[in-house]
Amino acid sequence: MKSIFTSVFVVLYSFILQAQSSDKTVYFDLAHKQRFWNDSKDMVPNIGLEDSSRINYLNQELDNTLGEFNAKVSFLKKTITYELIKKGDLLILHVPSSKYEEKEIKAIQKFVNKGGKLLVVMEADYWTDLKKTNVNKILAPYEITYGEQSQDTLAGGYTKKGALHSEKLKVTYQLGRIVKGGTPFSFNSQDNQPFGVYKKVKNGGRLVVLGDAMSSLYMTEWKGVSDYQCREFMLGIYRWLFNE
């Protein structure tokens, strides 16, 4: 009887360890004057902060989306080092507005080159001046570049059926940046310029680079349209990045 109990315990313990080891860690940079995003724990409730409810919404949507992949978010609020992020599965750089230090750039590139996954999101000139941040230097080894702001005056964009999405999606977009290099998968509606690309690199590293943040901010309503498929858009991105 004792041996049966011991065997059952060992099996259950192994199952628990396996489940724990399958958890994914997503590091989300907040140390470079990010626009739009914050840690909900840093938002003091009930003091009239106009964006507190929005921040809570964003983090809840992010948690719900990443939960599909057994992944959890850890916010980075200090200098990025390789030792800090090396055990993570994905690093997110979302609309920074200050420069990354040279050692941070090397740490991020080392992370990707050793099989890490990277999601970079930028925005139009009004929100992020490329002269004040140096994300293009981070992306340079992967031959991906943020270009000029699109002159597309129409709201809305779309994805093509492909590696990231099994069907064409309708996504939120307006005046984002054109992204050059990689494999394009999302486009503006007026002149079909790419604002989203992806790329695989050696040793299993993967990148997704977006030139517009609206869908990543789960803005399902914009300019009188209320059926943008933001969650489906982000699910496809994370699924590909996690290689699932």
N, C-alpha and C positions, 0 to 999 in steps of 0.2 A: 504493500500500500504506500509505504514511504517512497519507494522508488518511482511509483506512478506519479505521486505528488511532485516529486523532484523533477521528473521529466516534463510535466505540464508547466511547472514554474519556469524551467529553462526555455521552453518553447515560447511562453508568453513574454518572458524577459527579452528574448531575441527579437520577437515581433515589435516590442516597444522600442528597442534600440534601432531597429531597421526603420521604423516610422519616424523616429527623431532624426536619424541621419538623412532622411529624404527631404527634410525641411530645407527650403531655399532662403537665403538671405539677400535682400535687396538693399543696397546702400543708396541713399538719396542725399545728394549734396545740398546743404543749406548754408555753406560758409562763404559764398561768393555773391552776396547781395542779390539773391534770387528774387525775381519778380513773381507775383501771384501766389507763391506757395510758402507755407510755414508749418511748423510742428504744432498740432492742436494743443499740446501740453503747454506751449509757450503763450497761448492766447488766454488772457484773463477774462473769464466769463462775466457777462452782465455789466459791462462798463461802457457799452455803447460803441465798441469797435465795429465799424461798418462791414468789415470783411471777416469777422469771426465766424459767422454762420457759413460763409463761403469756404473758409479754410476747413471747417469741420466736414462740409460736404465733399470737398476734394479728397480728404484723407479717408473718408468712409468709402467713397467710390474706388479709390486706389486699393484699399484693403480688400474690398469685395472682389475686385478684378484679380489681384494677386492671390487671393484665397483659392481661386480656381486651380492654382499651381502649387498649393501648399507653400507659399512664399510669404515672408513677412518683411516689413520695412524697418530699417534702422536709419535714422537721420544723422548725417555727418555735419557737425558744427565747428570743426576745426580743420587745420591743414590736412590735406589728403596725403597719406603715405601708402606705400605698397604694403607695409606690415599691417596697416589698418584695414585695407580692403581685400587682401589676398585670399581670405577665406570666404568672400562673398561670391554670389553667383551672377549678380547684375549690379552695375553702377549707373545711376541716373544723374545726368547733368541737365537740369531743367531751367532754362531761361536765366542764366547768370548774367550779372551786369558789371562784374569786376574781373580783373585778370587772374589767371591761375599762375602760381609760381612755377619756375622752371622745374623744380624738384617734383611738383605735383603733376606736371605734364608727363614727366618721365615715369612717375608711378602709375599713372592711368594707362599709358602706353604699354608698360610692362605687364599690367593686369590683363589687358586685351591680348597681348602677344603670348601670354601663358594660358590662354583659353577662356578668359573672362568675357562677359557680355557687357556692352555699353549702349545706352540709349541717350542721345543728345537731342535736346529740343531748344530751338531758338525762335525769335519772333521778329516782327517788323521793326523798322528804325525807331518808331515812337517808343518802343519798349526796350530794345537792346541795340546799342551802337556797337558794331563790330570793332570799332577803334578802341573801345573801352574794355573789351573782353578779347581773349585770344583762343577761342575754341577752334579756330581754323588751324592753329598750330598743333593742337591735340590730334586733329584729324588728318594732318598732312601725310603721315606715313601710309595712310590707307587710301590716299588719292581721292578724298572726299572734301568738298569745299562749300562753305556757305557763300553764295553770291549776293547779288543785288536784290533789293525788295522787288517783288512782282508788281507790275502796274495793273494787274487784274482788278477791275472795279466791281466785279460780281461777287456776291457772297456764295460760299459753298464750294466743295470740291468732291473728288471721288477717288476710289481705289480701283485698280485693275485686278481681276482674278489672277492669282499666282501663288507664290510660295508662302505669302503671309496671310492671304485671305482667299477663301474658297469661292467667293462670289464678289461681284462689284458692290461697293458700299458707298453710301451717301454721307459725306463727312463735313464737319464745320470747317470753314476756311475764309479768310479775307486778308489780303495784302501781306501774305507771308513772304518768306525768303525763298528764292530759287536755290535748290541744292544740286550741285554738280558732282558727278562721279557715282560709283556704286551702281546698284540696280534700282531704277525708279519703280515705285509702286503706288504712289498717291500724287494727284495732280490737281491744279486749279481748273476751274470750269471754263474760263474765258479763252485762254491761249494754250491750255494743256501743258503748262510748265510743271516740272516735278518739284514738289516740296517735301517728299519723303523718299528715302532710298535705304537700301540695306546692303550689307556686304559680309561675306565670310572671310576670315583671315586664317593664317597657319595656326596649328595647334588647337583648333576648335573655337577660337575667338570669333565673336559676331558683333556687328554694329547695326543699329538703326538710327538714322539721322533725320530729324524733322525740322522744317523751316517755318512751321506754324504751330502754335500751342493750343489752339482752340479745342480740338478734339481730345487732346491729352488732358485738358481741363474739364472734360466731360460737359461741354457746352452744347447740349442737345437742342437748344433753341437759339435762333439768331435771325434777325431781320424778317420776322414773321413766319419763319419755318421752324417746325417743332418735331421733326422726325429724323434728325441727324443720328447716325449710328455710331456714336462715340465709343460705347462700351465694346461693341463688336470690333471696332477699329483697334482699340487697345488690346483686346484679347488676342487678336491675330498677331500683333507685334510681340507681346510677351510669350505667346506660344512658340513663335519662331525663335526668339532669343533664348528661351529655355530648351529649345530643340525637342519639343514634345509633339 
